[in-house]
Amino acid sequence: MKDSLLRQYSRQMVRLLGMLDKQCGMLHVTPVQAHALGEIRLQPMSVNQLSEQLVVDK
């Protein structure tokens, strides 16, 4: 399975399970922020590209 497809399925599962509503571990970032940072780490991108990649509003 391609990495991008696996990330897409992972994001869908996290949203469906409501895992985006809480703090991410001991860090003071939300899971949405952690996902965004993970995507940016893989490849620099604009805010629009990031919102498309994460399938969220800007």
Distance bins in CASP14 RR format, pairs under 12 A and 6 or more apart:
PFRMAT RR
TARGET T0000
AUTHOR 0000-0000-0000
RMODE 2
METHOD distances of the structure
MODEL  1
1 7 0 0 0 0 0 1 0 0 0 0 0
1 8 0 0 0 0 0 1 0 0 0 0 0
1 9 0 0 0 0 1 0 0 0 0 0 0
1 10 0 0 0 0 0 1 0 0 0 0 0
2 8 0 0 0 0 1 0 0 0 0 0 0
2 9 0 0 0 0 0 1 0 0 0 0 0
3 9 0 0 0 0 0 1 0 0 0 0 0
3 10 0 0 0 0 0 1 0 0 0 0 0
3 39 0 0 0 0 0 1 0 0 0 0 0
3 42 0 0 0 0 1 0 0 0 0 0 0
3 43 0 0 0 0 0 1 0 0 0 0 0
4 10 0 0 0 0 0 1 0 0 0 0 0
4 11 0 0 0 0 0 1 0 0 0 0 0
4 39 0 0 0 0 0 1 0 0 0 0 0
4 42 0 0 0 0 1 0 0 0 0 0 0
4 43 0 0 0 0 0 1 0 0 0 0 0
4 53 0 0 0 0 1 0 0 0 0 0 0
5 11 0 0 0 0 0 1 0 0 0 0 0
5 12 0 0 0 0 0 1 0 0 0 0 0
6 12 0 0 0 0 0 1 0 0 0 0 0
6 13 0 0 0 0 0 1 0 0 0 0 0
7 13 0 0 0 0 0 1 0 0 0 0 0
7 14 0 0 0 0 0 1 0 0 0 0 0
7 35 0 0 0 0 1 0 0 0 0 0 0
7 38 0 0 0 0 1 0 0 0 0 0 0
7 39 1 0 0 1 0 0 0 0 0 0 0
7 42 0 0 0 0 1 0 0 0 0 0 0
7 43 0 0 0 0 0 1 0 0 0 0 0
7 53 0 0 0 0 1 0 0 0 0 0 0
7 54 0 0 0 0 1 0 0 0 0 0 0
7 55 0 0 0 0 0 1 0 0 0 0 0
8 14 0 0 0 0 0 1 0 0 0 0 0
8 15 0 0 0 0 0 1 0 0 0 0 0
8 35 0 0 0 0 0 1 0 0 0 0 0
8 39 0 0 0 0 0 1 0 0 0 0 0
8 52 0 0 0 0 0 1 0 0 0 0 0
8 53 0 0 0 0 1 0 0 0 0 0 0
8 54 0 0 0 0 1 0 0 0 0 0 0
8 55 1 0 0 1 0 0 0 0 0 0 0
9 15 0 0 0 0 0 1 0 0 0 0 0
9 16 0 0 0 0 0 1 0 0 0 0 0
9 55 0 0 0 0 0 1 0 0 0 0 0
10 16 0 0 0 0 0 1 0 0 0 0 0
10 17 0 0 0 0 0 1 0 0 0 0 0
10 19 0 0 0 0 0 1 0 0 0 0 0
10 31 0 0 0 0 0 1 0 0 0 0 0
10 35 0 0 0 0 1 0 0 0 0 0 0
10 38 0 0 0 0 0 1 0 0 0 0 0
10 39 0 0 0 0 0 1 0 0 0 0 0
10 54 0 0 0 0 0 1 0 0 0 0 0
10 55 0 0 0 0 0 1 0 0 0 0 0
11 17 0 0 0 0 0 1 0 0 0 0 0
11 18 0 0 0 0 0 1 0 0 0 0 0
11 19 0 0 0 0 0 1 0 0 0 0 0
11 20 0 0 0 0 1 0 0 0 0 0 0
11 31 0 0 0 0 0 1 0 0 0 0 0
11 32 0 0 0 0 1 0 0 0 0 0 0
11 34 0 0 0 0 0 1 0 0 0 0 0
11 35 1 0 0 1 0 0 0 0 0 0 0
11 36 0 0 0 0 0 1 0 0 0 0 0
11 38 0 0 0 0 0 1 0 0 0 0 0
11 39 0 0 0 0 1 0 0 0 0 0 0
11 52 0 0 0 0 0 1 0 0 0 0 0
11 53 0 0 0 0 1 0 0 0 0 0 0
11 54 1 0 0 1 0 0 0 0 0 0 0
11 55 1 0 0 1 0 0 0 0 0 0 0
11 56 0 0 0 0 1 0 0 0 0 0 0
12 18 0 0 0 0 0 1 0 0 0 0 0
12 19 0 0 0 0 0 1 0 0 0 0 0
12 20 0 0 0 0 0 1 0 0 0 0 0
12 35 0 0 0 0 0 1 0 0 0 0 0
12 54 0 0 0 0 0 1 0 0 0 0 0
12 55 0 0 0 0 1 0 0 0 0 0 0
13 19 0 0 0 0 1 0 0 0 0 0 0
13 20 0 0 0 0 0 1 0 0 0 0 0
14 20 1 0 0 1 0 0 0 0 0 0 0
14 21 0 0 0 0 0 1 0 0 0 0 0
14 22 0 0 0 0 0 1 0 0 0 0 0
14 24 0 0 0 0 0 1 0 0 0 0 0
14 30 0 0 0 0 0 1 0 0 0 0 0
14 31 1 0 0 1 0 0 0 0 0 0 0
14 32 0 0 0 0 1 0 0 0 0 0 0
14 34 0 0 0 0 0 1 0 0 0 0 0
14 35 1 0 0 1 0 0 0 0 0 0 0
14 54 0 0 0 0 0 1 0 0 0 0 0
14 55 0 0 0 0 0 1 0 0 0 0 0
14 56 0 0 0 0 0 1 0 0 0 0 0
15 21 0 0 0 0 0 1 0 0 0 0 0
15 31 0 0 0 0 1 0 0 0 0 0 0
15 32 0 0 0 0 1 0 0 0 0 0 0
15 35 0 0 0 0 0 1 0 0 0 0 0
15 54 0 0 0 0 1 0 0 0 0 0 0
15 55 0 0 0 0 1 0 0 0 0 0 0
15 56 0 0 0 0 1 0 0 0 0 0 0
17 31 0 0 0 0 0 1 0 0 0 0 0
18 30 0 0 0 0 0 1 0 0 0 0 0
18 31 0 0 0 0 1 0 0 0 0 0 0
18 32 0 0 0 0 0 1 0 0 0 0 0
19 25 0 0 0 0 0 1 0 0 0 0 0
19 30 0 0 0 0 0 1 0 0 0 0 0
19 31 1 0 1 0 0 0 0 0 0 0 0
19 32 0 0 0 0 1 0 0 0 0 0 0
19 34 0 0 0 0 0 1 0 0 0 0 0
19 35 0 0 0 0 0 1 0 0 0 0 0
20 29 0 0 0 0 0 1 0 0 0 0 0
20 30 1 0 0 1 0 0 0 0 0 0 0
20 31 1 0 1 0 0 0 0 0 0 0 0
20 32 1 0 1 0 0 0 0 0 0 0 0
20 33 0 0 0 0 1 0 0 0 0 0 0
20 34 0 0 0 0 1 0 0 0 0 0 0
20 35 0 0 0 0 1 0 0 0 0 0 0
20 36 0 0 0 0 0 1 0 0 0 0 0
20 54 0 0 0 0 0 1 0 0 0 0 0
20 55 0 0 0 0 0 1 0 0 0 0 0
20 56 0 0 0 0 1 0 0 0 0 0 0
21 30 0 0 0 0 1 0 0 0 0 0 0
21 31 0 0 0 0 1 0 0 0 0 0 0
21 32 0 0 0 0 1 0 0 0 0 0 0
22 29 0 0 0 0 0 1 0 0 0 0 0
22 30 1 0 0 1 0 0 0 0 0 0 0
22 31 1 0 0 1 0 0 0 0 0 0 0
22 32 0 0 0 0 0 1 0 0 0 0 0
22 33 0 0 0 0 0 1 0 0 0 0 0
22 34 0 0 0 0 0 1 0 0 0 0 0
23 29 1 0 0 1 0 0 0 0 0 0 0
23 30 1 0 0 1 0 0 0 0 0 0 0
23 31 0 0 0 0 1 0 0 0 0 0 0
23 32 0 0 0 0 0 1 0 0 0 0 0
23 33 0 0 0 0 1 0 0 0 0 0 0
23 34 0 0 0 0 1 0 0 0 0 0 0
24 30 1 0 0 1 0 0 0 0 0 0 0
24 31 1 0 1 0 0 0 0 0 0 0 0
24 32 0 0 0 0 1 0 0 0 0 0 0
24 33 1 0 0 1 0 0 0 0 0 0 0
24 34 1 0 1 0 0 0 0 0 0 0 0
24 35 0 0 0 0 1 0 0 0 0 0 0
24 36 0 0 0 0 0 1 0 0 0 0 0
24 37 0 0 0 0 1 0 0 0 0 0 0
24 38 0 0 0 0 0 1 0 0 0 0 0
25 31 0 0 0 0 1 0 0 0 0 0 0
25 33 0 0 0 0 0 1 0 0 0 0 0
25 34 0 0 0 0 1 0 0 0 0 0 0
26 34 0 0 0 0 0 1 0 0 0 0 0
27 33 0 0 0 0 1 0 0 0 0 0 0
27 34 1 0 0 1 0 0 0 0 0 0 0
27 37 0 0 0 0 1 0 0 0 0 0 0
28 34 0 0 0 0 0 1 0 0 0 0 0
29 35 0 0 0 0 1 0 0 0 0 0 0
29 36 0 0 0 0 1 0 0 0 0 0 0
29 37 1 0 0 1 0 0 0 0 0 0 0
29 38 0 0 0 0 0 1 0 0 0 0 0
30 36 0 0 0 0 1 0 0 0 0 0 0
30 37 0 0 0 0 0 1 0 0 0 0 0
30 56 0 0 0 0 0 1 0 0 0 0 0
31 37 0 0 0 0 0 1 0 0 0 0 0
31 38 0 0 0 0 0 1 0 0 0 0 0
31 54 0 0 0 0 0 1 0 0 0 0 0
31 56 0 0 0 0 0 1 0 0 0 0 0
32 38 0 0 0 0 0 1 0 0 0 0 0
32 39 0 0 0 0 0 1 0 0 0 0 0
32 50 0 0 0 0 0 1 0 0 0 0 0
32 51 0 0 0 0 0 1 0 0 0 0 0
32 54 1 0 0 1 0 0 0 0 0 0 0
32 55 0 0 0 0 0 1 0 0 0 0 0
32 56 1 0 0 1 0 0 0 0 0 0 0
32 57 0 0 0 0 0 1 0 0 0 0 0
33 39 0 0 0 0 0 1 0 0 0 0 0
33 40 0 0 0 0 0 1 0 0 0 0 0
33 50 0 0 0 0 0 1 0 0 0 0 0
33 54 0 0 0 0 0 1 0 0 0 0 0
33 56 0 0 0 0 0 1 0 0 0 0 0
34 40 0 0 0 0 0 1 0 0 0 0 0
34 41 0 0 0 0 0 1 0 0 0 0 0
34 54 0 0 0 0 0 1 0 0 0 0 0
35 41 0 0 0 0 0 1 0 0 0 0 0
35 42 0 0 0 0 0 1 0 0 0 0 0
35 50 0 0 0 0 1 0 0 0 0 0 0
35 51 0 0 0 0 0 1 0 0 0 0 0
35 53 0 0 0 0 1 0 0 0 0 0 0
35 54 1 0 1 0 0 0 0 0 0 0 0
35 55 0 0 0 0 0 1 0 0 0 0 0
35 56 0 0 0 0 1 0 0 0 0 0 0
36 42 0 0 0 0 0 1 0 0 0 0 0
36 45 0 0 0 0 1 0 0 0 0 0 0
36 47 0 0 0 0 1 0 0 0 0 0 0
36 49 0 0 0 0 0 1 0 0 0 0 0
36 50 1 0 0 1 0 0 0 0 0 0 0
36 51 0 0 0 0 1 0 0 0 0 0 0
36 53 0 0 0 0 1 0 0 0 0 0 0
36 54 1 0 0 1 0 0 0 0 0 0 0
36 55 0 0 0 0 0 1 0 0 0 0 0
36 56 0 0 0 0 1 0 0 0 0 0 0
36 58 0 0 0 0 0 1 0 0 0 0 0
37 45 0 0 0 0 0 1 0 0 0 0 0
37 50 0 0 0 0 0 1 0 0 0 0 0
37 54 0 0 0 0 0 1 0 0 0 0 0
38 44 0 0 0 0 0 1 0 0 0 0 0
38 45 0 0 0 0 0 1 0 0 0 0 0
38 50 0 0 0 0 1 0 0 0 0 0 0
38 53 0 0 0 0 0 1 0 0 0 0 0
38 54 0 0 0 0 1 0 0 0 0 0 0
39 45 1 0 0 1 0 0 0 0 0 0 0
39 46 0 0 0 0 0 1 0 0 0 0 0
39 47 0 0 0 0 0 1 0 0 0 0 0
39 49 0 0 0 0 1 0 0 0 0 0 0
39 50 1 0 0 1 0 0 0 0 0 0 0
39 51 0 0 0 0 0 1 0 0 0 0 0
39 52 0 0 0 0 0 1 0 0 0 0 0
39 53 1 0 1 0 0 0 0 0 0 0 0
39 54 1 0 0 1 0 0 0 0 0 0 0
39 55 0 0 0 0 0 1 0 0 0 0 0
39 56 0 0 0 0 0 1 0 0 0 0 0
40 46 0 0 0 0 0 1 0 0 0 0 0
40 47 0 0 0 0 0 1 0 0 0 0 0
40 49 0 0 0 0 1 0 0 0 0 0 0
40 50 1 0 0 1 0 0 0 0 0 0 0
40 51 0 0 0 0 0 1 0 0 0 0 0
40 53 0 0 0 0 1 0 0 0 0 0 0
40 54 0 0 0 0 0 1 0 0 0 0 0
41 50 0 0 0 0 0 1 0 0 0 0 0
42 49 0 0 0 0 0 1 0 0 0 0 0
42 50 0 0 0 0 0 1 0 0 0 0 0
42 53 0 0 0 0 1 0 0 0 0 0 0
42 54 0 0 0 0 0 1 0 0 0 0 0
43 49 0 0 0 0 1 0 0 0 0 0 0
43 50 0 0 0 0 1 0 0 0 0 0 0
43 53 0 0 0 0 1 0 0 0 0 0 0
44 50 0 0 0 0 1 0 0 0 0 0 0
44 53 0 0 0 0 0 1 0 0 0 0 0
45 51 0 0 0 0 1 0 0 0 0 0 0
45 52 0 0 0 0 1 0 0 0 0 0 0
45 53 1 0 0 1 0 0 0 0 0 0 0
45 54 0 0 0 0 0 1 0 0 0 0 0
46 52 0 0 0 0 1 0 0 0 0 0 0
46 53 0 0 0 0 0 1 0 0 0 0 0
46 58 0 0 0 0 1 0 0 0 0 0 0
47 53 0 0 0 0 0 1 0 0 0 0 0
47 54 0 0 0 0 0 1 0 0 0 0 0
47 56 0 0 0 0 0 1 0 0 0 0 0
47 57 0 0 0 0 0 1 0 0 0 0 0
47 58 1 0 1 0 0 0 0 0 0 0 0
48 54 0 0 0 0 0 1 0 0 0 0 0
48 56 0 0 0 0 0 1 0 0 0 0 0
48 57 0 0 0 0 0 1 0 0 0 0 0
48 58 1 0 0 1 0 0 0 0 0 0 0
49 58 0 0 0 0 0 1 0 0 0 0 0
50 56 0 0 0 0 1 0 0 0 0 0 0
50 57 0 0 0 0 0 1 0 0 0 0 0
50 58 0 0 0 0 1 0 0 0 0 0 0
51 57 1 0 0 1 0 0 0 0 0 0 0
51 58 1 0 1 0 0 0 0 0 0 0 0
52 58 0 0 0 0 1 0 0 0 0 0 0
END
